[in-house]
Amino acid sequence: MPYAYVAADLNDALIIIDISDPSNPTLQWTWWPGWRPRVRSSPGLVARGAGRVPGWEK
């Protein structure tokens, strides 16, 4: 089962980092408010993604 760390940066981007292997964290996906990806980049991790994040409605 994949594990992910979700963080926001100063530009309001949602950043999903795969920490399944704690010794090798990797960037899985980045999302900005209003941006919709054409293709999901990591179905196992992103399909269950954050969806609506409280406080991000602008």
GIQUI-V815510 format. One record per run of one state. SS is the DSSP state (H for helix, E for strand, C for the rest). FROM is the first residue (numbers start at 1). LEN is the number of residues. Records with the same first field share a line. If there is no record, write none. Layout:
SS->FROM-LEN ; FROM-LEN
//
This chain:
C->1-3 ; 9-4 ; 19-7 ; 33-10 ; 47-12
E->4-5 ; 13-6 ; 26-7
H->43-4
//
